[in-house]
Amino acid sequence: MVVGIDTVSIANSAREASYRIYAADYFGDIDLRRICSGCEAIIKQRRGKSCGRLESKFKPQAFVKITKSLLQKCEIDAILLSSGLDDFFDVLHALNDLVPILGNSPEVIERVRKKLGFFEELKCLGIAHPKTAIVEDIDEANAAAVEIGYPVVVKPVKGFGGVGIRTAWNSKEIEEAFFEASLAGKDVLVQKFIDGIHASISFLVADKDVKVLTLNEQMLGLRFLLQQEPFGYCGNIVPLYFTDLVFEKCMSITEKIALHFGLTGSNGIDLVISKEGTPYVVEVNPRFQGTLECVERVLGINLVESHINACLHGFLPTIKEKASTFCTRLILHAPECIIAPNLTIFREVRDVPIPGIIIEKGEPLCSIITEGNGRLSSLRKAKTVAKKIYGMLHPA
């Protein structure tokens, strides 16, 4: 069973590997339900009804409830984690008590996701990372920003998808940024802003064997996709090519982190590569990434099967020396309160909503996956599909 808010690509990969797959999902989109033998979702998509807003309807404990509901109807032998629950350790423990999580244990996840402890361990490992403080009020935020040095990034300690993250260049902006971040919880993280390219590393771990699969370009806050959040996750382009020196640094960082924290299976590392070519680690995603389908297409592997083999059998797949194709994922957002059109007509579209439901302004609409023989051709194809979809939209 796959659990989280970005489950379609994982479910499809599991089905391609001949597993019977179930989902405890947030959206419950059409394509997910077609893939799964059973699916329960937090959102109840109904024609003419609004799906509401993710920030208000996302309740981590609800995933435990719908998992229990699925277990009453079917036998499930393992959980595969998607995004959304990384920082909710009580929920992870509750899920693991119901069905074992295949991959990193809740204890390992907690160790890499508890921010201050994680960055302290990175310091001991000699791994570059932004200077960081956790604060509870605006006075502490101001003091931390002065000590760290402007500009800073202010973000919720618990969160996902880049929601609530702001950049502050002075004391006035720190107040606005703190307010936005604190909407998600009492604790707020203040971090040195690193100017550079946002990237991620996709990798597998089996026992003490670590294999970097791809370095990926992260797409954040893109206005042409109607993303409202400045750092909101909008997708990826795989792979991201950098100099051999930068790639070697990323491989070294990955191996150190994976072995030190005892990671297993499929994982990701988010980082910023500075203009000087230094990779600064921002966080570890100790589960499947949103890049999954793109990585599979570029490398010609099945990532769920590879994850299972790594966790249960201790071996890793053989991959291409160098990718010959590029793959883009774009996540579209609603430009206003709209009625979802029929998106099943596009073979490139994933996360397909039920036609006729109402999607609020700025909420996710769907994903697009396209391939090309270069970065620009892959991205251009995705943009072409996005333009067609936006042309179909009508106000609710």
VOGU-3710 file (C-alpha; in Angstrom, 3 decimals, decimal comma):
1> mvvgidtvsi> 0,000/0,000/0,000  1,262/3,459/-0,918  0,502/6,239/1,572  0,802/10,013/1,110  -0,138/12,891/-1,174  1,825/12,078/-4,371  1,083/8,416/-4,962  0,170/7,862/-8,631  3,699/7,268/-9,956  4,544/4,896/-7,076
11> ansareasyr> 1,333/2,929/-7,556  1,925/2,656/-11,299  5,509/1,510/-10,753  4,310/-1,150/-8,300  1,681/-2,364/-10,754  4,286/-2,535/-13,541  6,339/-4,734/-11,191  3,287/-7,062/-10,926  2,250/-6,147/-7,388  -1,347/-5,697/-6,277
21> iyaadyfgdi> -1,356/-2,130/-4,992  -3,642/-0,194/-2,642  -3,540/3,512/-1,786  -4,258/5,692/1,227  -4,117/8,959/-0,659  -5,010/12,629/-0,278  -6,612/13,431/-3,667  -7,984/10,082/-4,890  -7,604/10,967/-8,571  -9,034/8,961/-11,489
31> dlrricsgce> -5,758/7,428/-12,687  -4,825/6,302/-9,156  -8,152/4,507/-8,718  -7,687/2,764/-12,079  -4,278/1,477/-11,011  -5,202/0,329/-7,505  -7,119/-2,703/-6,280  -8,410/-0,463/-3,506  -8,122/3,253/-2,792  -9,356/5,540/-0,053
41> aiikqrrgks> -8,741/9,284/-0,079  -9,102/12,229/2,260  -10,691/14,323/-0,499  -14,043/13,141/-1,784  -14,118/14,317/-5,397  -17,697/14,977/-6,559  -18,928/16,839/-9,626  -19,980/20,381/-8,771  -18,294/20,254/-5,348  -15,131/22,055/-4,263
51> cgrleskfkp> -12,107/20,038/-3,163  -11,189/22,836/-0,743  -7,654/23,828/0,107  -4,772/21,508/0,876  -3,539/23,713/3,726  -6,814/23,358/5,630  -7,927/19,841/4,640  -4,581/18,070/5,080  -4,828/16,165/8,384  -1,941/13,704/8,914
61> qafvkitksl> -3,926/11,522/11,325  -6,541/10,971/8,606  -4,067/8,710/6,796  -4,096/6,362/9,780  -7,887/6,286/9,684  -8,161/5,443/5,992  -5,352/2,883/6,289  -7,353/1,114/9,006  -10,390/1,228/6,744  -8,484/-0,428/3,892
71> lqkceidail> -7,114/-3,105/6,229  -10,664/-4,135/7,084  -11,241/-4,991/3,425  -7,927/-6,458/2,264  -4,597/-7,922/3,331  -1,608/-5,637/2,893  1,957/-6,757/3,549  3,897/-3,465/3,388  3,595/0,309/3,190  5,457/2,435/0,634
81> lssglddffd> 5,734/6,063/1,727  5,040/9,018/-0,527  5,428/12,687/0,443  3,491/14,607/3,082  4,130/12,645/6,269  7,902/13,000/6,741  7,648/15,316/9,762  4,665/13,700/11,505  6,472/11,061/13,505  3,479/9,937/15,585
91> vlhalndlvp> 1,602/9,180/12,359  4,556/7,228/10,948  4,755/5,129/14,108  0,992/4,516/14,011  1,163/3,423/10,360  4,141/1,176/11,040  2,239/-0,498/13,884  -0,584/-1,295/11,451  1,562/-2,451/8,522  5,386/-2,444/8,362
101> ilgnspevie> 6,858/0,452/6,388  9,131/-1,019/3,726  12,132/1,263/3,766  13,371/3,559/6,490  11,936/2,975/9,949  10,080/5,799/11,750  13,137/6,134/14,021  15,486/6,696/11,075  13,049/9,114/9,444  12,796/11,110/12,671
111> rvrkklgffe> 16,575/11,303/12,946  17,034/12,834/9,487  13,975/15,089/9,697  14,561/16,678/13,119  16,246/19,746/11,717  18,711/21,015/14,331  20,000/17,567/15,228  20,309/16,709/11,539  22,334/19,828/10,731  24,564/19,257/13,763
121> elkclgiahp> 25,358/15,795/12,432  26,040/17,225/8,963  28,511/19,607/10,598  30,299/16,658/12,209  30,396/14,926/8,821  31,911/18,023/7,173  28,939/18,442/4,805  28,057/21,985/3,702  24,577/23,184/4,736  22,901/26,544/5,377
131> ktaivedide> 23,394/27,951/8,873  20,105/27,284/10,681  18,152/28,246/13,810  14,727/27,225/15,131  12,666/30,009/16,705  9,267/30,366/18,381  8,508/34,099/18,170  9,327/37,162/16,111  11,962/38,455/18,538  13,857/35,172/18,282
141> anaaaveigy> 13,447/35,261/14,497  14,915/38,763/14,304  17,842/37,805/16,514  18,516/34,650/14,510  18,416/36,530/11,201  20,935/39,077/12,481  23,255/36,334/13,770  22,988/34,265/10,587  23,160/37,312/8,322  20,624/38,520/5,768
151> pvvvkpvkgf> 19,222/37,338/3,432  17,562/34,401/5,184  14,924/31,834/4,321  12,070/31,408/6,801  10,087/28,175/6,692  7,817/25,945/8,793  9,622/23,223/10,713  6,870/20,804/9,673  5,702/21,058/6,104  5,917/19,810/2,533
161> ggvgirtawn> 5,803/21,038/-1,039  7,483/24,357/-0,252  4,370/25,859/1,381  4,914/28,796/3,743  8,550/29,433/2,790  9,647/33,046/2,340  12,895/34,968/1,816  13,660/37,931/4,079  16,229/40,599/3,274  15,632/42,904/6,267
171> skeieeaffe> 13,835/43,148/9,628  10,537/44,263/8,066  10,465/41,274/5,731  11,365/38,879/8,548  8,104/39,783/10,305  6,028/39,006/7,225  7,980/35,809/6,568  7,664/34,639/10,174  3,898/35,170/10,072  3,518/33,028/6,934
181> aslagkdvlv> 5,716/30,224/8,281  4,096/30,206/11,721  0,675/29,443/10,221  1,845/25,828/9,922  2,995/25,499/13,549  4,692/27,094/16,512  8,281/26,288/15,547  9,801/28,170/12,618  13,130/27,610/10,913  15,413/30,541/9,974
191> qkfidgihas> 18,123/29,578/7,512  20,855/31,323/5,534  19,733/31,969/1,960  21,988/30,240/-0,568  21,900/31,729/-4,050  22,137/28,921/-6,580  20,373/26,110/-8,425  17,760/24,082/-6,565  18,411/20,395/-7,114  17,820/16,954/-5,688
201> isflvadkdv> 19,672/13,653/-5,661  17,803/10,386/-6,216  19,598/7,381/-4,758  19,199/3,801/-3,557  20,784/2,085/-0,570  21,145/-1,649/0,024  22,990/-2,564/3,227  26,179/-0,485/2,891  26,015/-0,139/-0,879  24,939/3,341/-2,065
211> kvltlneqml> 24,031/4,108/-5,672  23,330/7,634/-6,934  20,738/7,345/-9,690  20,299/10,909/-10,932  20,941/14,537/-10,094  17,676/16,397/-10,746  16,712/19,986/-11,455  14,006/21,199/-9,054  11,352/23,592/-10,316  10,026/25,886/-7,601
221> glrfllqqep> 7,556/28,790/-7,545  7,011/28,977/-11,312  4,444/31,628/-12,161  3,593/30,175/-15,587  2,260/27,127/-13,697  0,197/29,451/-11,482  2,045/28,346/-8,341  1,169/30,856/-5,598  4,018/29,915/-3,238  7,473/31,411/-4,012
231> fgycgnivpl> 9,167/28,087/-3,178  6,194/25,848/-4,039  7,135/22,549/-5,689  6,299/22,598/-9,425  8,108/19,494/-10,665  11,520/18,466/-11,982  13,684/17,962/-15,018  15,773/14,768/-14,951  18,715/14,652/-15,222  20,522/17,840/-14,212
241> yftdlvfekc> 23,981/17,873/-15,728  26,764/19,606/-13,830  30,542/19,453/-13,907  32,168/16,157/-12,939  33,557/17,857/-9,822  30,089/18,897/-8,599  28,677/15,448/-9,349  31,529/13,823/-7,414  30,775/16,113/-4,464  27,121/15,074/-4,613
251> msitekialh> 28,083/11,402/-4,676  30,345/11,861/-1,660  27,610/13,726/0,258  25,075/11,021/-0,566  27,305/8,187/0,596  28,201/9,943/3,849  24,563/10,732/4,691  23,204/7,324/3,670  25,725/5,341/5,690  25,799/7,657/8,712
261> fgltgsngid> 22,029/7,681/9,176  21,488/4,067/8,129  19,156/4,828/5,234  17,745/2,047/3,076  15,891/1,741/-0,234  14,818/4,760/-2,305  15,659/8,204/-0,906  16,290/11,776/-1,969  18,391/14,724/-0,858  17,310/18,310/-1,569
271> lviskegtpy> 20,135/20,790/-2,008  21,170/24,102/-3,470  24,263/24,192/-5,675  25,887/27,586/-5,184  27,390/29,685/-7,965  30,796/28,522/-6,744  29,777/24,885/-7,254  29,283/23,935/-3,600  26,286/21,653/-2,892  24,503/22,807/0,295
281> vvevnprfqg> 22,246/20,123/1,781  18,787/21,437/2,688  17,010/18,226/3,731  16,698/14,483/3,246  13,506/12,930/1,890  13,663/9,404/3,359  11,068/7,916/0,960  10,107/7,958/-2,723  10,476/11,332/-4,451  8,223/13,194/-6,864
291> tlecvervlg> 10,879/12,495/-9,522  10,055/8,762/-9,584  8,532/8,424/-13,045  11,118/10,727/-14,610  13,986/8,745/-13,062  12,452/5,479/-14,278  12,111/6,753/-17,839  15,599/8,224/-17,992  17,334/5,142/-16,539  15,015/2,404/-17,801
301> inlveshina> 14,466/0,877/-14,359  11,484/0,117/-12,133  12,070/2,099/-8,951  9,553/0,273/-6,745  11,057/-3,080/-7,733  14,543/-1,651/-7,114  13,443/-0,353/-3,701  12,028/-3,749/-2,724  15,164/-5,544/-3,894  17,354/-3,110/-1,981
311> clhgflptik> 15,349/-3,381/1,261  14,617/-7,125/1,251  17,379/-8,700/-0,810  20,296/-6,286/-0,484  21,048/-5,693/-4,151  20,852/-2,705/-6,474  19,970/-2,406/-10,185  22,427/-1,954/-13,025  21,876/1,453/-14,618  23,002/3,244/-17,763
321> ekastfctrl> 26,381/4,945/-17,689  24,852/8,157/-19,021  21,223/8,995/-19,728  20,277/9,515/-23,381  16,928/11,175/-22,705  15,491/13,934/-20,522  12,192/13,795/-18,696  10,160/16,723/-17,351  7,416/16,752/-14,763  5,316/19,903/-14,451
331> ilhapeciia> 2,615/20,371/-11,789  -0,144/22,710/-12,974  -2,192/24,854/-10,582  -5,606/26,414/-10,996  -5,437/30,056/-12,227  -8,733/30,800/-10,454  -11,620/28,822/-8,999  -12,243/26,484/-11,954  -14,239/23,472/-13,105  -11,925/20,560/-13,902
341> pnltifrevr> -12,118/19,563/-17,600  -11,749/16,016/-18,905  -7,974/15,502/-18,829  -8,066/11,788/-19,653  -7,619/12,769/-23,310  -3,946/13,615/-22,655  -1,600/10,630/-22,417  1,015/12,897/-20,795  -1,216/13,845/-17,831  -1,038/12,272/-14,361
351> dvpipgiiie> -2,965/13,026/-11,148  -6,182/13,329/-13,178  -9,120/14,907/-11,298  -12,734/13,858/-11,859  -14,231/16,093/-14,609  -16,651/18,634/-13,191  -15,160/18,992/-9,707  -14,294/22,495/-8,509  -10,624/23,286/-7,893  -9,831/26,401/-5,900
361> kgeplcsiit> -7,379/29,068/-7,110  -3,761/28,014/-6,672  -4,558/24,381/-5,845  -2,922/21,525/-7,829  -4,735/20,666/-11,063  -2,662/17,832/-12,559  0,866/16,756/-13,517  2,409/16,481/-16,982  5,216/14,033/-17,858  7,125/14,442/-21,147
371> egngrlsslr> 10,376/13,184/-22,650  12,837/14,729/-25,085  16,371/14,237/-26,360  17,439/17,390/-24,539  16,400/19,522/-21,567  14,733/22,203/-23,681  12,841/19,796/-25,946  11,498/17,888/-22,954  10,416/21,097/-21,206  8,969/22,550/-24,430
381> kaktvakkiy> 6,728/19,505/-24,896  5,454/19,817/-21,320  4,752/23,533/-21,764  2,800/22,811/-24,965  0,516/20,376/-23,121  0,164/22,838/-20,225  -0,938/25,578/-22,626  -3,614/23,287/-24,114  -4,916/22,379/-20,647  -5,066/25,983/-19,459
391> gmlhpa> -6,992/26,790/-22,638  -9,706/24,287/-21,633  -10,422/25,796/-18,224  -13,652/27,594/-17,293  -14,433/29,561/-14,109  -16,581/27,760/-11,524
//
